Amino acid sequence: MKNGLIKDNDDVTDSPEIWLTSGDSTLYLSPSLIDKENRIKSAMTDTMSTIKVTVNKVFDLTKIKEGIKLSRETIVDVTTTKDAPTVLTITTKEAIDLKTPLTITLPGYGDATASIGAIVRTDAFDQTFAYTNPTLK
Protein backbone atom coordinates (compact mmCIF):
# COMPACT_ATOMS: atom_id res chain seq x y z
CA MET A 1 0.00 0.00 0.00
CA LYS A 2 1.19 3.50 -0.67
CA ASN A 3 2.37 5.98 1.94
CA GLY A 4 4.18 3.26 3.87
CA LEU A 5 1.06 2.00 5.66
CA ILE A 6 2.08 -1.57 4.94
CA LYS A 7 5.56 -2.48 3.84
CA ASP A 8 5.85 -5.24 1.29
CA ASN A 9 8.97 -6.76 2.90
CA ASP A 10 10.78 -6.73 -0.46
CA ASP A 11 7.99 -8.66 -2.18
CA VAL A 12 9.44 -9.14 -5.66
CA THR A 13 6.00 -9.78 -7.15
CA ASP A 14 5.11 -6.14 -6.38
CA SER A 15 1.78 -7.30 -4.95
CA PRO A 16 1.93 -7.51 -1.17
CA GLU A 17 -1.07 -9.02 0.60
CA ILE A 18 -2.84 -8.19 3.83
CA TRP A 19 -4.79 -10.72 5.85
CA LEU A 20 -7.75 -10.01 8.14
CA THR A 21 -9.63 -12.08 10.66
CA SER A 22 -13.07 -11.50 12.17
CA GLY A 23 -13.09 -9.54 15.42
CA ASP A 24 -9.41 -8.58 15.14
CA SER A 25 -8.42 -5.09 14.00
CA THR A 26 -4.85 -6.16 13.20
CA LEU A 27 -3.67 -6.17 9.58
CA TYR A 28 -1.47 -9.23 9.06
CA LEU A 29 1.17 -9.52 6.33
CA SER A 30 1.09 -13.31 6.34
CA PRO A 31 -1.54 -15.91 7.29
CA SER A 32 1.07 -17.63 9.44
CA LEU A 33 1.03 -14.65 11.82
CA ILE A 34 -2.69 -15.00 12.59
CA ASP A 35 -3.56 -16.59 15.93
CA LYS A 36 -5.88 -19.35 14.75
CA GLU A 37 -6.64 -21.10 18.06
CA ASN A 38 -9.31 -19.77 20.41
CA ARG A 39 -7.72 -18.62 23.65
CA ILE A 40 -8.14 -16.25 26.56
CA LYS A 41 -5.84 -13.24 26.12
CA SER A 42 -6.43 -11.76 29.58
CA ALA A 43 -8.65 -11.96 32.65
CA MET A 44 -8.56 -8.92 34.91
CA THR A 45 -10.36 -8.24 38.19
CA ASP A 46 -12.01 -4.85 37.59
CA THR A 47 -14.09 -4.45 40.75
CA MET A 48 -14.64 -6.43 43.94
CA SER A 49 -17.23 -8.49 42.04
CA THR A 50 -16.37 -8.28 38.31
CA ILE A 51 -13.79 -9.85 36.05
CA LYS A 52 -13.17 -8.61 32.50
CA VAL A 53 -12.13 -11.44 30.18
CA THR A 54 -10.68 -10.73 26.72
CA VAL A 55 -10.40 -13.49 24.12
CA ASN A 56 -8.73 -13.51 20.71
CA LYS A 57 -11.81 -14.44 18.64
CA VAL A 58 -15.39 -13.20 18.48
CA PHE A 59 -17.72 -15.53 20.38
CA ASP A 60 -21.44 -16.24 20.65
CA LEU A 61 -22.28 -15.67 24.33
CA THR A 62 -25.43 -17.80 24.12
CA LYS A 63 -23.30 -20.80 23.12
CA ILE A 64 -20.66 -20.52 25.85
CA LYS A 65 -22.48 -18.81 28.74
CA GLU A 66 -23.66 -21.95 30.51
CA GLY A 67 -20.19 -23.51 30.39
CA ILE A 68 -18.30 -20.58 31.91
CA LYS A 69 -16.77 -21.61 35.23
CA LEU A 70 -14.82 -20.02 38.05
CA SER A 71 -12.57 -22.05 40.36
CA ARG A 72 -14.40 -20.40 43.26
CA GLU A 73 -17.03 -17.68 43.63
CA THR A 74 -20.56 -17.89 42.24
CA ILE A 75 -21.36 -16.37 38.84
CA VAL A 76 -24.40 -14.09 38.86
CA ASP A 77 -24.19 -12.74 35.32
CA VAL A 78 -22.06 -12.73 32.17
CA THR A 79 -22.38 -9.84 29.71
CA THR A 80 -20.77 -8.45 26.58
CA THR A 81 -21.33 -5.49 24.28
CA LYS A 82 -21.43 -5.02 20.52
CA ASP A 83 -18.67 -2.42 20.85
CA ALA A 84 -16.28 -5.04 22.28
CA PRO A 85 -17.13 -8.41 20.67
CA THR A 86 -14.10 -10.17 22.19
CA VAL A 87 -14.64 -8.98 25.77
CA LEU A 88 -17.01 -10.36 28.38
CA THR A 89 -17.67 -9.30 31.95
CA ILE A 90 -18.32 -11.89 34.65
CA THR A 91 -20.16 -10.67 37.75
CA THR A 92 -19.87 -12.70 40.97
CA LYS A 93 -22.34 -13.03 43.83
CA GLU A 94 -19.75 -12.47 46.53
CA ALA A 95 -16.71 -10.22 46.69
CA ILE A 96 -13.72 -11.77 44.97
CA ASP A 97 -10.98 -12.96 47.33
CA LEU A 98 -7.94 -11.23 45.87
CA LYS A 99 -5.53 -13.18 48.07
CA THR A 100 -6.26 -16.49 46.35
CA PRO A 101 -5.78 -17.20 42.61
CA LEU A 102 -9.04 -17.38 40.64
CA THR A 103 -9.21 -19.50 37.49
CA ILE A 104 -11.68 -18.75 34.71
CA THR A 105 -12.71 -21.45 32.24
CA LEU A 106 -14.42 -20.57 28.95
CA PRO A 107 -15.70 -23.40 26.75
CA GLY A 108 -13.56 -23.59 23.63
CA TYR A 109 -11.11 -20.95 24.90
CA GLY A 110 -9.36 -22.71 27.78
CA ASP A 111 -8.41 -21.46 31.24
CA ALA A 112 -6.77 -18.33 32.61
CA THR A 113 -5.90 -16.99 36.04
CA ALA A 114 -7.41 -13.61 36.85
CA SER A 115 -4.92 -10.81 37.40
CA ILE A 116 -5.40 -7.65 39.39
CA GLY A 117 -6.82 -5.04 37.02
CA ALA A 118 -8.71 -1.77 37.40
CA ILE A 119 -9.77 -2.80 40.91
CA VAL A 120 -6.64 -1.16 42.36
CA ARG A 121 -8.12 2.21 41.39
CA THR A 122 -11.35 1.70 43.38
CA ASP A 123 -12.41 2.96 46.81
CA ALA A 124 -13.47 -0.59 47.74
CA PHE A 125 -9.92 -1.83 47.16
CA ASP A 126 -8.46 1.02 49.22
CA GLN A 127 -10.87 0.37 52.10
CA THR A 128 -10.11 -3.36 52.09
CA PHE A 129 -6.34 -3.19 51.78
CA ALA A 130 -5.31 0.16 53.25
CA TYR A 131 -2.77 -0.06 56.05
CA THR A 132 -4.14 1.53 59.20
CA ASN A 133 -1.74 1.37 62.10
CA PRO A 134 -2.78 3.78 64.82
CA THR A 135 0.78 3.96 66.21
CA LEU A 136 2.12 5.46 62.96
CA LYS A 137 1.48 9.12 62.27
MODELLER restraints for C-alpha pairs under 7 A, 6 or more apart:
rsr = mdl.restraints
at = mdl.atoms
rsr.add(forms.Gaussian(group=physical.xy_distance, feature=features.Distance(at['CA:8:A'], at['CA:16:A']), mean=5.15, stdev=0.5))
rsr.add(forms.Gaussian(group=physical.xy_distance, feature=features.Distance(at['CA:17:A'], at['CA:29:A']), mean=6.17, stdev=0.5))
rsr.add(forms.Gaussian(group=physical.xy_distance, feature=features.Distance(at['CA:18:A'], at['CA:27:A']), mean=6.15, stdev=0.5))
rsr.add(forms.Gaussian(group=physical.xy_distance, feature=features.Distance(at['CA:18:A'], at['CA:28:A']), mean=5.51, stdev=0.5))
rsr.add(forms.Gaussian(group=physical.xy_distance, feature=features.Distance(at['CA:18:A'], at['CA:29:A']), mean=4.91, stdev=0.5))
rsr.add(forms.Gaussian(group=physical.xy_distance, feature=features.Distance(at['CA:18:A'], at['CA:30:A']), mean=6.93, stdev=0.5))
rsr.add(forms.Gaussian(group=physical.xy_distance, feature=features.Distance(at['CA:19:A'], at['CA:27:A']), mean=5.99, stdev=0.5))
rsr.add(forms.Gaussian(group=physical.xy_distance, feature=features.Distance(at['CA:19:A'], at['CA:28:A']), mean=4.85, stdev=0.5))
rsr.add(forms.Gaussian(group=physical.xy_distance, feature=features.Distance(at['CA:19:A'], at['CA:29:A']), mean=6.10, stdev=0.5))
rsr.add(forms.Gaussian(group=physical.xy_distance, feature=features.Distance(at['CA:19:A'], at['CA:30:A']), mean=6.44, stdev=0.5))
rsr.add(forms.Gaussian(group=physical.xy_distance, feature=features.Distance(at['CA:19:A'], at['CA:31:A']), mean=6.29, stdev=0.5))
rsr.add(forms.Gaussian(group=physical.xy_distance, feature=features.Distance(at['CA:20:A'], at['CA:26:A']), mean=6.99, stdev=0.5))
rsr.add(forms.Gaussian(group=physical.xy_distance, feature=features.Distance(at['CA:20:A'], at['CA:27:A']), mean=5.79, stdev=0.5))
rsr.add(forms.Gaussian(group=physical.xy_distance, feature=features.Distance(at['CA:20:A'], at['CA:28:A']), mean=6.40, stdev=0.5))
rsr.add(forms.Gaussian(group=physical.xy_distance, feature=features.Distance(at['CA:22:A'], at['CA:58:A']), mean=6.93, stdev=0.5))
rsr.add(forms.Gaussian(group=physical.xy_distance, feature=features.Distance(at['CA:23:A'], at['CA:57:A']), mean=6.00, stdev=0.5))
rsr.add(forms.Gaussian(group=physical.xy_distance, feature=features.Distance(at['CA:23:A'], at['CA:58:A']), mean=5.30, stdev=0.5))
rsr.add(forms.Gaussian(group=physical.xy_distance, feature=features.Distance(at['CA:23:A'], at['CA:85:A']), mean=6.72, stdev=0.5))
rsr.add(forms.Gaussian(group=physical.xy_distance, feature=features.Distance(at['CA:23:A'], at['CA:86:A']), mean=6.87, stdev=0.5))
rsr.add(forms.Gaussian(group=physical.xy_distance, feature=features.Distance(at['CA:28:A'], at['CA:34:A']), mean=6.87, stdev=0.5))
rsr.add(forms.Gaussian(group=physical.xy_distance, feature=features.Distance(at['CA:38:A'], at['CA:56:A']), mean=6.29, stdev=0.5))
rsr.add(forms.Gaussian(group=physical.xy_distance, feature=features.Distance(at['CA:38:A'], at['CA:57:A']), mean=6.15, stdev=0.5))
rsr.add(forms.Gaussian(group=physical.xy_distance, feature=features.Distance(at['CA:38:A'], at['CA:108:A']), mean=6.56, stdev=0.5))
rsr.add(forms.Gaussian(group=physical.xy_distance, feature=features.Distance(at['CA:38:A'], at['CA:109:A']), mean=4.98, stdev=0.5))
rsr.add(forms.Gaussian(group=physical.xy_distance, feature=features.Distance(at['CA:39:A'], at['CA:55:A']), mean=5.81, stdev=0.5))
rsr.add(forms.Gaussian(group=physical.xy_distance, feature=features.Distance(at['CA:39:A'], at['CA:56:A']), mean=5.98, stdev=0.5))
rsr.add(forms.Gaussian(group=physical.xy_distance, feature=features.Distance(at['CA:39:A'], at['CA:109:A']), mean=4.30, stdev=0.5))
rsr.add(forms.Gaussian(group=physical.xy_distance, feature=features.Distance(at['CA:39:A'], at['CA:110:A']), mean=6.04, stdev=0.5))
rsr.add(forms.Gaussian(group=physical.xy_distance, feature=features.Distance(at['CA:40:A'], at['CA:54:A']), mean=6.07, stdev=0.5))
rsr.add(forms.Gaussian(group=physical.xy_distance, feature=features.Distance(at['CA:40:A'], at['CA:55:A']), mean=4.32, stdev=0.5))
rsr.add(forms.Gaussian(group=physical.xy_distance, feature=features.Distance(at['CA:40:A'], at['CA:56:A']), mean=6.48, stdev=0.5))
rsr.add(forms.Gaussian(group=physical.xy_distance, feature=features.Distance(at['CA:40:A'], at['CA:109:A']), mean=5.81, stdev=0.5))
rsr.add(forms.Gaussian(group=physical.xy_distance, feature=features.Distance(at['CA:40:A'], at['CA:110:A']), mean=6.69, stdev=0.5))
rsr.add(forms.Gaussian(group=physical.xy_distance, feature=features.Distance(at['CA:40:A'], at['CA:112:A']), mean=6.55, stdev=0.5))
rsr.add(forms.Gaussian(group=physical.xy_distance, feature=features.Distance(at['CA:41:A'], at['CA:54:A']), mean=5.49, stdev=0.5))
rsr.add(forms.Gaussian(group=physical.xy_distance, feature=features.Distance(at['CA:41:A'], at['CA:55:A']), mean=4.99, stdev=0.5))
rsr.add(forms.Gaussian(group=physical.xy_distance, feature=features.Distance(at['CA:41:A'], at['CA:56:A']), mean=6.14, stdev=0.5))
rsr.add(forms.Gaussian(group=physical.xy_distance, feature=features.Distance(at['CA:42:A'], at['CA:53:A']), mean=5.74, stdev=0.5))
rsr.add(forms.Gaussian(group=physical.xy_distance, feature=features.Distance(at['CA:42:A'], at['CA:54:A']), mean=5.22, stdev=0.5))
rsr.add(forms.Gaussian(group=physical.xy_distance, feature=features.Distance(at['CA:42:A'], at['CA:55:A']), mean=6.96, stdev=0.5))
rsr.add(forms.Gaussian(group=physical.xy_distance, feature=features.Distance(at['CA:43:A'], at['CA:51:A']), mean=6.51, stdev=0.5))
rsr.add(forms.Gaussian(group=physical.xy_distance, feature=features.Distance(at['CA:43:A'], at['CA:52:A']), mean=5.62, stdev=0.5))
rsr.add(forms.Gaussian(group=physical.xy_distance, feature=features.Distance(at['CA:43:A'], at['CA:53:A']), mean=4.29, stdev=0.5))
rsr.add(forms.Gaussian(group=physical.xy_distance, feature=features.Distance(at['CA:43:A'], at['CA:54:A']), mean=6.38, stdev=0.5))
rsr.add(forms.Gaussian(group=physical.xy_distance, feature=features.Distance(at['CA:43:A'], at['CA:112:A']), mean=6.64, stdev=0.5))
rsr.add(forms.Gaussian(group=physical.xy_distance, feature=features.Distance(at['CA:43:A'], at['CA:113:A']), mean=6.66, stdev=0.5))
rsr.add(forms.Gaussian(group=physical.xy_distance, feature=features.Distance(at['CA:43:A'], at['CA:114:A']), mean=4.68, stdev=0.5))
rsr.add(forms.Gaussian(group=physical.xy_distance, feature=features.Distance(at['CA:43:A'], at['CA:115:A']), mean=6.16, stdev=0.5))
rsr.add(forms.Gaussian(group=physical.xy_distance, feature=features.Distance(at['CA:44:A'], at['CA:51:A']), mean=5.43, stdev=0.5))
rsr.add(forms.Gaussian(group=physical.xy_distance, feature=features.Distance(at['CA:44:A'], at['CA:52:A']), mean=5.21, stdev=0.5))
rsr.add(forms.Gaussian(group=physical.xy_distance, feature=features.Distance(at['CA:44:A'], at['CA:53:A']), mean=6.44, stdev=0.5))
rsr.add(forms.Gaussian(group=physical.xy_distance, feature=features.Distance(at['CA:44:A'], at['CA:114:A']), mean=5.20, stdev=0.5))
rsr.add(forms.Gaussian(group=physical.xy_distance, feature=features.Distance(at['CA:44:A'], at['CA:115:A']), mean=4.81, stdev=0.5))
rsr.add(forms.Gaussian(group=physical.xy_distance, feature=features.Distance(at['CA:44:A'], at['CA:116:A']), mean=5.63, stdev=0.5))
rsr.add(forms.Gaussian(group=physical.xy_distance, feature=features.Distance(at['CA:44:A'], at['CA:117:A']), mean=4.75, stdev=0.5))
rsr.add(forms.Gaussian(group=physical.xy_distance, feature=features.Distance(at['CA:45:A'], at['CA:51:A']), mean=4.36, stdev=0.5))
rsr.add(forms.Gaussian(group=physical.xy_distance, feature=features.Distance(at['CA:45:A'], at['CA:52:A']), mean=6.35, stdev=0.5))
rsr.add(forms.Gaussian(group=physical.xy_distance, feature=features.Distance(at['CA:45:A'], at['CA:114:A']), mean=6.27, stdev=0.5))
rsr.add(forms.Gaussian(group=physical.xy_distance, feature=features.Distance(at['CA:45:A'], at['CA:115:A']), mean=6.07, stdev=0.5))
rsr.add(forms.Gaussian(group=physical.xy_distance, feature=features.Distance(at['CA:45:A'], at['CA:116:A']), mean=5.14, stdev=0.5))
rsr.add(forms.Gaussian(group=physical.xy_distance, feature=features.Distance(at['CA:45:A'], at['CA:117:A']), mean=4.91, stdev=0.5))
rsr.add(forms.Gaussian(group=physical.xy_distance, feature=features.Distance(at['CA:45:A'], at['CA:118:A']), mean=6.72, stdev=0.5))
rsr.add(forms.Gaussian(group=physical.xy_distance, feature=features.Distance(at['CA:45:A'], at['CA:119:A']), mean=6.10, stdev=0.5))
rsr.add(forms.Gaussian(group=physical.xy_distance, feature=features.Distance(at['CA:46:A'], at['CA:52:A']), mean=6.43, stdev=0.5))
rsr.add(forms.Gaussian(group=physical.xy_distance, feature=features.Distance(at['CA:46:A'], at['CA:117:A']), mean=5.22, stdev=0.5))
rsr.add(forms.Gaussian(group=physical.xy_distance, feature=features.Distance(at['CA:46:A'], at['CA:118:A']), mean=4.52, stdev=0.5))
rsr.add(forms.Gaussian(group=physical.xy_distance, feature=features.Distance(at['CA:46:A'], at['CA:119:A']), mean=4.49, stdev=0.5))
rsr.add(forms.Gaussian(group=physical.xy_distance, feature=features.Distance(at['CA:47:A'], at['CA:118:A']), mean=6.88, stdev=0.5))
rsr.add(forms.Gaussian(group=physical.xy_distance, feature=features.Distance(at['CA:47:A'], at['CA:119:A']), mean=4.62, stdev=0.5))
rsr.add(forms.Gaussian(group=physical.xy_distance, feature=features.Distance(at['CA:48:A'], at['CA:95:A']), mean=5.13, stdev=0.5))
rsr.add(forms.Gaussian(group=physical.xy_distance, feature=features.Distance(at['CA:48:A'], at['CA:96:A']), mean=5.52, stdev=0.5))
rsr.add(forms.Gaussian(group=physical.xy_distance, feature=features.Distance(at['CA:48:A'], at['CA:119:A']), mean=6.78, stdev=0.5))
rsr.add(forms.Gaussian(group=physical.xy_distance, feature=features.Distance(at['CA:49:A'], at['CA:91:A']), mean=5.63, stdev=0.5))
rsr.add(forms.Gaussian(group=physical.xy_distance, feature=features.Distance(at['CA:49:A'], at['CA:92:A']), mean=5.08, stdev=0.5))
rsr.add(forms.Gaussian(group=physical.xy_distance, feature=features.Distance(at['CA:49:A'], at['CA:94:A']), mean=6.51, stdev=0.5))
rsr.add(forms.Gaussian(group=physical.xy_distance, feature=features.Distance(at['CA:49:A'], at['CA:95:A']), mean=4.99, stdev=0.5))
rsr.add(forms.Gaussian(group=physical.xy_distance, feature=features.Distance(at['CA:49:A'], at['CA:96:A']), mean=5.63, stdev=0.5))
rsr.add(forms.Gaussian(group=physical.xy_distance, feature=features.Distance(at['CA:50:A'], at['CA:89:A']), mean=6.56, stdev=0.5))
rsr.add(forms.Gaussian(group=physical.xy_distance, feature=features.Distance(at['CA:50:A'], at['CA:90:A']), mean=5.49, stdev=0.5))
rsr.add(forms.Gaussian(group=physical.xy_distance, feature=features.Distance(at['CA:50:A'], at['CA:91:A']), mean=4.51, stdev=0.5))
rsr.add(forms.Gaussian(group=physical.xy_distance, feature=features.Distance(at['CA:50:A'], at['CA:92:A']), mean=6.23, stdev=0.5))
rsr.add(forms.Gaussian(group=physical.xy_distance, feature=features.Distance(at['CA:51:A'], at['CA:89:A']), mean=5.67, stdev=0.5))
rsr.add(forms.Gaussian(group=physical.xy_distance, feature=features.Distance(at['CA:51:A'], at['CA:90:A']), mean=5.16, stdev=0.5))
rsr.add(forms.Gaussian(group=physical.xy_distance, feature=features.Distance(at['CA:51:A'], at['CA:91:A']), mean=6.64, stdev=0.5))
rsr.add(forms.Gaussian(group=physical.xy_distance, feature=features.Distance(at['CA:52:A'], at['CA:87:A']), mean=6.90, stdev=0.5))
rsr.add(forms.Gaussian(group=physical.xy_distance, feature=features.Distance(at['CA:52:A'], at['CA:88:A']), mean=5.90, stdev=0.5))
rsr.add(forms.Gaussian(group=physical.xy_distance, feature=features.Distance(at['CA:52:A'], at['CA:89:A']), mean=4.59, stdev=0.5))
rsr.add(forms.Gaussian(group=physical.xy_distance, feature=features.Distance(at['CA:52:A'], at['CA:90:A']), mean=6.48, stdev=0.5))
rsr.add(forms.Gaussian(group=physical.xy_distance, feature=features.Distance(at['CA:53:A'], at['CA:87:A']), mean=5.64, stdev=0.5))
rsr.add(forms.Gaussian(group=physical.xy_distance, feature=features.Distance(at['CA:53:A'], at['CA:88:A']), mean=5.31, stdev=0.5))
rsr.add(forms.Gaussian(group=physical.xy_distance, feature=features.Distance(at['CA:53:A'], at['CA:89:A']), mean=6.20, stdev=0.5))
rsr.add(forms.Gaussian(group=physical.xy_distance, feature=features.Distance(at['CA:54:A'], at['CA:86:A']), mean=5.71, stdev=0.5))
rsr.add(forms.Gaussian(group=physical.xy_distance, feature=features.Distance(at['CA:54:A'], at['CA:87:A']), mean=4.44, stdev=0.5))
rsr.add(forms.Gaussian(group=physical.xy_distance, feature=features.Distance(at['CA:54:A'], at['CA:88:A']), mean=6.56, stdev=0.5))
rsr.add(forms.Gaussian(group=physical.xy_distance, feature=features.Distance(at['CA:55:A'], at['CA:86:A']), mean=5.34, stdev=0.5))
rsr.add(forms.Gaussian(group=physical.xy_distance, feature=features.Distance(at['CA:55:A'], at['CA:87:A']), mean=6.41, stdev=0.5))
rsr.add(forms.Gaussian(group=physical.xy_distance, feature=features.Distance(at['CA:56:A'], at['CA:86:A']), mean=6.50, stdev=0.5))
rsr.add(forms.Gaussian(group=physical.xy_distance, feature=features.Distance(at['CA:57:A'], at['CA:86:A']), mean=6.01, stdev=0.5))
rsr.add(forms.Gaussian(group=physical.xy_distance, feature=features.Distance(at['CA:58:A'], at['CA:85:A']), mean=5.55, stdev=0.5))
rsr.add(forms.Gaussian(group=physical.xy_distance, feature=features.Distance(at['CA:58:A'], at['CA:86:A']), mean=4.96, stdev=0.5))
rsr.add(forms.Gaussian(group=physical.xy_distance, feature=features.Distance(at['CA:59:A'], at['CA:86:A']), mean=6.72, stdev=0.5))
rsr.add(forms.Gaussian(group=physical.xy_distance, feature=features.Distance(at['CA:64:A'], at['CA:106:A']), mean=6.97, stdev=0.5))
rsr.add(forms.Gaussian(group=physical.xy_distance, feature=features.Distance(at['CA:64:A'], at['CA:107:A']), mean=5.80, stdev=0.5))
rsr.add(forms.Gaussian(group=physical.xy_distance, feature=features.Distance(at['CA:65:A'], at['CA:78:A']), mean=7.00, stdev=0.5))
rsr.add(forms.Gaussian(group=physical.xy_distance, feature=features.Distance(at['CA:67:A'], at['CA:106:A']), mean=6.64, stdev=0.5))
rsr.add(forms.Gaussian(group=physical.xy_distance, feature=features.Distance(at['CA:67:A'], at['CA:107:A']), mean=5.78, stdev=0.5))
rsr.add(forms.Gaussian(group=physical.xy_distance, feature=features.Distance(at['CA:68:A'], at['CA:105:A']), mean=5.68, stdev=0.5))
rsr.add(forms.Gaussian(group=physical.xy_distance, feature=features.Distance(at['CA:68:A'], at['CA:106:A']), mean=4.89, stdev=0.5))
rsr.add(forms.Gaussian(group=physical.xy_distance, feature=features.Distance(at['CA:68:A'], at['CA:107:A']), mean=6.43, stdev=0.5))
rsr.add(forms.Gaussian(group=physical.xy_distance, feature=features.Distance(at['CA:69:A'], at['CA:104:A']), mean=5.86, stdev=0.5))
rsr.add(forms.Gaussian(group=physical.xy_distance, feature=features.Distance(at['CA:69:A'], at['CA:105:A']), mean=5.05, stdev=0.5))
rsr.add(forms.Gaussian(group=physical.xy_distance, feature=features.Distance(at['CA:69:A'], at['CA:106:A']), mean=6.79, stdev=0.5))
rsr.add(forms.Gaussian(group=physical.xy_distance, feature=features.Distance(at['CA:70:A'], at['CA:102:A']), mean=6.86, stdev=0.5))
rsr.add(forms.Gaussian(group=physical.xy_distance, feature=features.Distance(at['CA:70:A'], at['CA:103:A']), mean=5.66, stdev=0.5))
rsr.add(forms.Gaussian(group=physical.xy_distance, feature=features.Distance(at['CA:70:A'], at['CA:104:A']), mean=4.75, stdev=0.5))
rsr.add(forms.Gaussian(group=physical.xy_distance, feature=features.Distance(at['CA:70:A'], at['CA:105:A']), mean=6.35, stdev=0.5))
rsr.add(forms.Gaussian(group=physical.xy_distance, feature=features.Distance(at['CA:71:A'], at['CA:102:A']), mean=5.87, stdev=0.5))
rsr.add(forms.Gaussian(group=physical.xy_distance, feature=features.Distance(at['CA:71:A'], at['CA:103:A']), mean=5.11, stdev=0.5))
rsr.add(forms.Gaussian(group=physical.xy_distance, feature=features.Distance(at['CA:71:A'], at['CA:104:A']), mean=6.61, stdev=0.5))
rsr.add(forms.Gaussian(group=physical.xy_distance, feature=features.Distance(at['CA:72:A'], at['CA:102:A']), mean=6.69, stdev=0.5))
rsr.add(forms.Gaussian(group=physical.xy_distance, feature=features.Distance(at['CA:73:A'], at['CA:92:A']), mean=6.32, stdev=0.5))
rsr.add(forms.Gaussian(group=physical.xy_distance, feature=features.Distance(at['CA:73:A'], at['CA:94:A']), mean=6.55, stdev=0.5))
rsr.add(forms.Gaussian(group=physical.xy_distance, feature=features.Distance(at['CA:73:A'], at['CA:96:A']), mean=6.90, stdev=0.5))
rsr.add(forms.Gaussian(group=physical.xy_distance, feature=features.Distance(at['CA:74:A'], at['CA:92:A']), mean=5.39, stdev=0.5))
rsr.add(forms.Gaussian(group=physical.xy_distance, feature=features.Distance(at['CA:74:A'], at['CA:93:A']), mean=5.41, stdev=0.5))
rsr.add(forms.Gaussian(group=physical.xy_distance, feature=features.Distance(at['CA:74:A'], at['CA:94:A']), mean=6.97, stdev=0.5))
rsr.add(forms.Gaussian(group=physical.xy_distance, feature=features.Distance(at['CA:75:A'], at['CA:90:A']), mean=6.84, stdev=0.5))
rsr.add(forms.Gaussian(group=physical.xy_distance, feature=features.Distance(at['CA:75:A'], at['CA:91:A']), mean=5.93, stdev=0.5))
rsr.add(forms.Gaussian(group=physical.xy_distance, feature=features.Distance(at['CA:75:A'], at['CA:92:A']), mean=4.50, stdev=0.5))
rsr.add(forms.Gaussian(group=physical.xy_distance, feature=features.Distance(at['CA:75:A'], at['CA:93:A']), mean=6.08, stdev=0.5))
rsr.add(forms.Gaussian(group=physical.xy_distance, feature=features.Distance(at['CA:76:A'], at['CA:91:A']), mean=5.56, stdev=0.5))
rsr.add(forms.Gaussian(group=physical.xy_distance, feature=features.Distance(at['CA:76:A'], at['CA:92:A']), mean=5.18, stdev=0.5))
rsr.add(forms.Gaussian(group=physical.xy_distance, feature=features.Distance(at['CA:76:A'], at['CA:93:A']), mean=5.48, stdev=0.5))
rsr.add(forms.Gaussian(group=physical.xy_distance, feature=features.Distance(at['CA:77:A'], at['CA:90:A']), mean=5.97, stdev=0.5))
rsr.add(forms.Gaussian(group=physical.xy_distance, feature=features.Distance(at['CA:77:A'], at['CA:91:A']), mean=5.14, stdev=0.5))
rsr.add(forms.Gaussian(group=physical.xy_distance, feature=features.Distance(at['CA:78:A'], at['CA:88:A']), mean=6.74, stdev=0.5))
rsr.add(forms.Gaussian(group=physical.xy_distance, feature=features.Distance(at['CA:78:A'], at['CA:89:A']), mean=5.57, stdev=0.5))
rsr.add(forms.Gaussian(group=physical.xy_distance, feature=features.Distance(at['CA:78:A'], at['CA:90:A']), mean=4.56, stdev=0.5))
rsr.add(forms.Gaussian(group=physical.xy_distance, feature=features.Distance(at['CA:78:A'], at['CA:91:A']), mean=6.25, stdev=0.5))
rsr.add(forms.Gaussian(group=physical.xy_distance, feature=features.Distance(at['CA:79:A'], at['CA:88:A']), mean=5.55, stdev=0.5))
rsr.add(forms.Gaussian(group=physical.xy_distance, feature=features.Distance(at['CA:79:A'], at['CA:89:A']), mean=5.24, stdev=0.5))
rsr.add(forms.Gaussian(group=physical.xy_distance, feature=features.Distance(at['CA:79:A'], at['CA:90:A']), mean=6.71, stdev=0.5))
rsr.add(forms.Gaussian(group=physical.xy_distance, feature=features.Distance(at['CA:80:A'], at['CA:87:A']), mean=6.20, stdev=0.5))
rsr.add(forms.Gaussian(group=physical.xy_distance, feature=features.Distance(at['CA:80:A'], at['CA:88:A']), mean=4.58, stdev=0.5))
rsr.add(forms.Gaussian(group=physical.xy_distance, feature=features.Distance(at['CA:80:A'], at['CA:89:A']), mean=6.26, stdev=0.5))
rsr.add(forms.Gaussian(group=physical.xy_distance, feature=features.Distance(at['CA:101:A'], at['CA:113:A']), mean=6.58, stdev=0.5))
rsr.add(forms.Gaussian(group=physical.xy_distance, feature=features.Distance(at['CA:101:A'], at['CA:114:A']), mean=6.99, stdev=0.5))
rsr.add(forms.Gaussian(group=physical.xy_distance, feature=features.Distance(at['CA:102:A'], at['CA:113:A']), mean=5.58, stdev=0.5))
rsr.add(forms.Gaussian(group=physical.xy_distance, feature=features.Distance(at['CA:102:A'], at['CA:114:A']), mean=5.59, stdev=0.5))
rsr.add(forms.Gaussian(group=physical.xy_distance, feature=features.Distance(at['CA:103:A'], at['CA:111:A']), mean=6.60, stdev=0.5))
rsr.add(forms.Gaussian(group=physical.xy_distance, feature=features.Distance(at['CA:103:A'], at['CA:112:A']), mean=5.58, stdev=0.5))
rsr.add(forms.Gaussian(group=physical.xy_distance, feature=features.Distance(at['CA:103:A'], at['CA:113:A']), mean=4.39, stdev=0.5))
rsr.add(forms.Gaussian(group=physical.xy_distance, feature=features.Distance(at['CA:103:A'], at['CA:114:A']), mean=6.20, stdev=0.5))
rsr.add(forms.Gaussian(group=physical.xy_distance, feature=features.Distance(at['CA:104:A'], at['CA:111:A']), mean=5.49, stdev=0.5))
rsr.add(forms.Gaussian(group=physical.xy_distance, feature=features.Distance(at['CA:104:A'], at['CA:112:A']), mean=5.36, stdev=0.5))
rsr.add(forms.Gaussian(group=physical.xy_distance, feature=features.Distance(at['CA:104:A'], at['CA:113:A']), mean=6.18, stdev=0.5))
rsr.add(forms.Gaussian(group=physical.xy_distance, feature=features.Distance(at['CA:105:A'], at['CA:111:A']), mean=4.41, stdev=0.5))
rsr.add(forms.Gaussian(group=physical.xy_distance, feature=features.Distance(at['CA:105:A'], at['CA:112:A']), mean=6.72, stdev=0.5))
rsr.add(forms.Gaussian(group=physical.xy_distance, feature=features.Distance(at['CA:119:A'], at['CA:125:A']), mean=6.33, stdev=0.5))
